[in-house]
Amino acid sequence: MKEYEVERYLRGAKLLEIGEGTSEIQKIVISWEIMDN
């Protein structure tokens, strides 16, 4: 299975959400990272 960069970010965000609980801020940061690339 090919892993896409976006999948990695989303999986990382999900793990952080479980640990920290602030998913909305994480989604914003991920979208900034994607837009920079």
PDB file of N, CA, C and O in Angstrom, chain B, residues numbered from 101:
ATOM      1  N   MET B 101       0.845  -1.181   0.000  1.00  0.00           N
ATOM      2  CA  MET B 101       0.000   0.000   0.000  1.00  0.00           C
ATOM      3  C   MET B 101       0.889   1.243   0.000  1.00  0.00           C
ATOM      4  O   MET B 101       1.803   1.369   0.814  1.00  0.00           O
ATOM      5  N   LYS B 102       0.603   2.151  -0.924  1.00  0.00           N
ATOM      6  CA  LYS B 102       1.379   3.383  -1.012  1.00  0.00           C
ATOM      7  C   LYS B 102       0.892   4.374   0.042  1.00  0.00           C
ATOM      8  O   LYS B 102      -0.308   4.586   0.216  1.00  0.00           O
ATOM      9  N   GLU B 103       1.836   4.962   0.723  1.00  0.00           N
ATOM     10  CA  GLU B 103       1.487   5.927   1.767  1.00  0.00           C
ATOM     11  C   GLU B 103       1.659   7.342   1.217  1.00  0.00           C
ATOM     12  O   GLU B 103       2.727   7.695   0.717  1.00  0.00           O
ATOM     13  N   TYR B 104       0.624   8.130   1.312  1.00  0.00           N
ATOM     14  CA  TYR B 104       0.671   9.508   0.856  1.00  0.00           C
ATOM     15  C   TYR B 104       1.055  10.418   2.015  1.00  0.00           C
ATOM     16  O   TYR B 104       0.810  10.103   3.179  1.00  0.00           O
ATOM     17  N   GLU B 105       1.658  11.543   1.675  1.00  0.00           N
ATOM     18  CA  GLU B 105       2.113  12.488   2.698  1.00  0.00           C
ATOM     19  C   GLU B 105       0.951  12.984   3.558  1.00  0.00           C
ATOM     20  O   GLU B 105       1.080  13.126   4.774  1.00  0.00           O
ATOM     21  N   VAL B 106      -0.180  13.244   2.913  1.00  0.00           N
ATOM     22  CA  VAL B 106      -1.354  13.731   3.650  1.00  0.00           C
ATOM     23  C   VAL B 106      -1.818  12.684   4.665  1.00  0.00           C
ATOM     24  O   VAL B 106      -2.216  13.024   5.779  1.00  0.00           O
ATOM     25  N   GLU B 107      -1.762  11.417   4.272  1.00  0.00           N
ATOM     26  CA  GLU B 107      -2.156  10.360   5.203  1.00  0.00           C
ATOM     27  C   GLU B 107      -1.280  10.362   6.446  1.00  0.00           C
ATOM     28  O   GLU B 107      -1.764  10.164   7.561  1.00  0.00           O
ATOM     29  N   ARG B 108       0.010  10.586   6.244  1.00  0.00           N
ATOM     30  CA  ARG B 108       0.930  10.633   7.389  1.00  0.00           C
ATOM     31  C   ARG B 108       0.560  11.774   8.328  1.00  0.00           C
ATOM     32  O   ARG B 108       0.529  11.600   9.547  1.00  0.00           O
ATOM     33  N   TYR B 109       0.278  12.949   7.754  1.00  0.00           N
ATOM     34  CA  TYR B 109      -0.097  14.098   8.587  1.00  0.00           C
ATOM     35  C   TYR B 109      -1.382  13.819   9.361  1.00  0.00           C
ATOM     36  O   TYR B 109      -1.475  14.098  10.557  1.00  0.00           O
ATOM     37  N   LEU B 110      -2.372  13.263   8.660  1.00  0.00           N
ATOM     38  CA  LEU B 110      -3.650  13.005   9.320  1.00  0.00           C
ATOM     39  C   LEU B 110      -3.520  11.946  10.406  1.00  0.00           C
ATOM     40  O   LEU B 110      -4.133  12.066  11.467  1.00  0.00           O
ATOM     41  N   ARG B 111      -2.727  10.913  10.149  1.00  0.00           N
ATOM     42  CA  ARG B 111      -2.513   9.881  11.159  1.00  0.00           C
ATOM     43  C   ARG B 111      -1.804  10.473  12.373  1.00  0.00           C
ATOM     44  O   ARG B 111      -2.150  10.170  13.515  1.00  0.00           O
ATOM     45  N   GLY B 112      -0.808  11.322  12.115  1.00  0.00           N
ATOM     46  CA  GLY B 112      -0.101  11.987  13.203  1.00  0.00           C
ATOM     47  C   GLY B 112      -1.026  12.890  13.999  1.00  0.00           C
ATOM     48  O   GLY B 112      -0.940  12.958  15.226  1.00  0.00           O
ATOM     49  N   ALA B 113      -1.914  13.585  13.292  1.00  0.00           N
ATOM     50  CA  ALA B 113      -2.862  14.472  13.971  1.00  0.00           C
ATOM     51  C   ALA B 113      -3.807  13.666  14.854  1.00  0.00           C
ATOM     52  O   ALA B 113      -4.152  14.096  15.954  1.00  0.00           O
ATOM     53  N   LYS B 114      -4.222  12.506  14.375  1.00  0.00           N
ATOM     54  CA  LYS B 114      -5.129  11.673  15.156  1.00  0.00           C
ATOM     55  C   LYS B 114      -4.447  11.194  16.437  1.00  0.00           C
ATOM     56  O   LYS B 114      -5.056  11.185  17.507  1.00  0.00           O
ATOM     57  N   LEU B 115      -3.189  10.801  16.320  1.00  0.00           N
ATOM     58  CA  LEU B 115      -2.452  10.373  17.514  1.00  0.00           C
ATOM     59  C   LEU B 115      -2.289  11.526  18.494  1.00  0.00           C
ATOM     60  O   LEU B 115      -2.415  11.340  19.704  1.00  0.00           O
ATOM     61  N   LEU B 116      -2.009  12.713  17.976  1.00  0.00           N
ATOM     62  CA  LEU B 116      -1.866  13.875  18.853  1.00  0.00           C
ATOM     63  C   LEU B 116      -3.194  14.244  19.500  1.00  0.00           C
ATOM     64  O   LEU B 116      -3.236  14.652  20.661  1.00  0.00           O
ATOM     65  N   GLU B 117      -4.281  14.100  18.741  1.00  0.00           N
ATOM     66  CA  GLU B 117      -5.608  14.399  19.283  1.00  0.00           C
ATOM     67  C   GLU B 117      -5.906  13.507  20.481  1.00  0.00           C
ATOM     68  O   GLU B 117      -6.459  13.966  21.480  1.00  0.00           O
ATOM     69  N   ILE B 118      -5.545  12.252  20.382  1.00  0.00           N
ATOM     70  CA  ILE B 118      -5.764  11.328  21.499  1.00  0.00           C
ATOM     71  C   ILE B 118      -4.936  11.774  22.705  1.00  0.00           C
ATOM     72  O   ILE B 118      -5.401  11.730  23.844  1.00  0.00           O
ATOM     73  N   GLY B 119      -3.697  12.205  22.433  1.00  0.00           N
ATOM     74  CA  GLY B 119      -2.807  12.594  23.519  1.00  0.00           C
ATOM     75  C   GLY B 119      -3.087  13.970  24.077  1.00  0.00           C
ATOM     76  O   GLY B 119      -2.941  14.192  25.279  1.00  0.00           O
ATOM     77  N   GLU B 120      -3.492  14.910  23.214  1.00  0.00           N
ATOM     78  CA  GLU B 120      -3.642  16.297  23.652  1.00  0.00           C
ATOM     79  C   GLU B 120      -5.068  16.812  23.570  1.00  0.00           C
ATOM     80  O   GLU B 120      -5.473  17.633  24.394  1.00  0.00           O
ATOM     81  N   GLY B 121      -5.835  16.349  22.596  1.00  0.00           N
ATOM     82  CA  GLY B 121      -7.235  16.728  22.521  1.00  0.00           C
ATOM     83  C   GLY B 121      -7.557  17.988  21.743  1.00  0.00           C
ATOM     84  O   GLY B 121      -8.725  18.374  21.700  1.00  0.00           O
ATOM     85  N   THR B 122      -6.595  18.649  21.128  1.00  0.00           N
ATOM     86  CA  THR B 122      -6.872  19.895  20.413  1.00  0.00           C
ATOM     87  C   THR B 122      -6.792  19.659  18.913  1.00  0.00           C
ATOM     88  O   THR B 122      -5.803  20.011  18.271  1.00  0.00           O
ATOM     89  N   SER B 123      -7.842  19.061  18.361  1.00  0.00           N
ATOM     90  CA  SER B 123      -7.790  18.645  16.960  1.00  0.00           C
ATOM     91  C   SER B 123      -7.937  19.811  15.989  1.00  0.00           C
ATOM     92  O   SER B 123      -7.363  19.768  14.901  1.00  0.00           O
ATOM     93  N   GLU B 124      -8.672  20.831  16.340  1.00  0.00           N
ATOM     94  CA  GLU B 124      -8.908  21.937  15.407  1.00  0.00           C
ATOM     95  C   GLU B 124      -7.613  22.684  15.093  1.00  0.00           C
ATOM     96  O   GLU B 124      -7.344  22.989  13.931  1.00  0.00           O
ATOM     97  N   ILE B 125      -6.822  22.979  16.100  1.00  0.00           N
ATOM     98  CA  ILE B 125      -5.535  23.649  15.892  1.00  0.00           C
ATOM     99  C   ILE B 125      -4.620  22.761  15.063  1.00  0.00           C
ATOM    100  O   ILE B 125      -3.912  23.252  14.184  1.00  0.00           O
ATOM    101  N   GLN B 126      -4.628  21.476  15.329  1.00  0.00           N
ATOM    102  CA  GLN B 126      -3.781  20.544  14.583  1.00  0.00           C
ATOM    103  C   GLN B 126      -4.180  20.500  13.111  1.00  0.00           C
ATOM    104  O   GLN B 126      -3.310  20.418  12.244  1.00  0.00           O
ATOM    105  N   LYS B 127      -5.462  20.551  12.816  1.00  0.00           N
ATOM    106  CA  LYS B 127      -5.920  20.567  11.422  1.00  0.00           C
ATOM    107  C   LYS B 127      -5.417  21.811  10.706  1.00  0.00           C
ATOM    108  O   LYS B 127      -5.021  21.745   9.542  1.00  0.00           O
ATOM    109  N   ILE B 128      -5.431  22.942  11.397  1.00  0.00           N
ATOM    110  CA  ILE B 128      -4.938  24.183  10.801  1.00  0.00           C
ATOM    111  C   ILE B 128      -3.451  24.081  10.514  1.00  0.00           C
ATOM    112  O   ILE B 128      -3.000  24.453   9.431  1.00  0.00           O
ATOM    113  N   VAL B 129      -2.689  23.584  11.468  1.00  0.00           N
ATOM    114  CA  VAL B 129      -1.243  23.436  11.286  1.00  0.00           C
ATOM    115  C   VAL B 129      -0.946  22.478  10.137  1.00  0.00           C
ATOM    116  O   VAL B 129      -0.060  22.746   9.326  1.00  0.00           O
ATOM    117  N   ILE B 130      -1.667  21.378  10.056  1.00  0.00           N
ATOM    118  CA  ILE B 130      -1.464  20.419   8.970  1.00  0.00           C
ATOM    119  C   ILE B 130      -1.769  21.069   7.628  1.00  0.00           C
ATOM    120  O   ILE B 130      -1.020  20.882   6.669  1.00  0.00           O
ATOM    121  N   SER B 131      -2.846  21.822   7.546  1.00  0.00           N
ATOM    122  CA  SER B 131      -3.179  22.468   6.274  1.00  0.00           C
ATOM    123  C   SER B 131      -2.115  23.481   5.880  1.00  0.00           C
ATOM    124  O   SER B 131      -1.821  23.626   4.693  1.00  0.00           O
ATOM    125  N   TRP B 132      -1.531  24.186   6.843  1.00  0.00           N
ATOM    126  CA  TRP B 132      -0.429  25.105   6.527  1.00  0.00           C
ATOM    127  C   TRP B 132       0.757  24.343   5.962  1.00  0.00           C
ATOM    128  O   TRP B 132       1.374  24.777   4.988  1.00  0.00           O
ATOM    129  N   GLU B 133       1.081  23.193   6.579  1.00  0.00           N
ATOM    130  CA  GLU B 133       2.200  22.369   6.111  1.00  0.00           C
ATOM    131  C   GLU B 133       1.959  21.885   4.689  1.00  0.00           C
ATOM    132  O   GLU B 133       2.871  21.899   3.862  1.00  0.00           O
ATOM    133  N   ILE B 134       0.746  21.461   4.406  1.00  0.00           N
ATOM    134  CA  ILE B 134       0.422  20.968   3.068  1.00  0.00           C
ATOM    135  C   ILE B 134       0.524  22.101   2.051  1.00  0.00           C
ATOM    136  O   ILE B 134       1.045  21.906   0.953  1.00  0.00           O
ATOM    137  N   MET B 135       0.031  23.275   2.408  1.00  0.00           N
ATOM    138  CA  MET B 135       0.074  24.414   1.488  1.00  0.00           C
ATOM    139  C   MET B 135       1.497  24.888   1.220  1.00  0.00           C
ATOM    140  O   MET B 135       1.785  25.400   0.138  1.00  0.00           O
ATOM    141  N   ASP B 136       2.389  24.724   2.192  1.00  0.00           N
ATOM    142  CA  ASP B 136       3.782  25.135   2.002  1.00  0.00           C
ATOM    143  C   ASP B 136       4.503  24.246   1.004  1.00  0.00           C
ATOM    144  O   ASP B 136       5.447  24.692   0.351  1.00  0.00           O
ATOM    145  N   ASN B 137       4.074  22.997   0.873  1.00  0.00           N
ATOM    146  CA  ASN B 137       4.725  22.055  -0.056  1.00  0.00           C
ATOM    147  C   ASN B 137       4.131  22.214  -1.382  1.00  0.00           C
ATOM    148  O   ASN B 137       4.525  21.523  -2.321  1.00  0.00           O
TER     149      ASN B 137
END
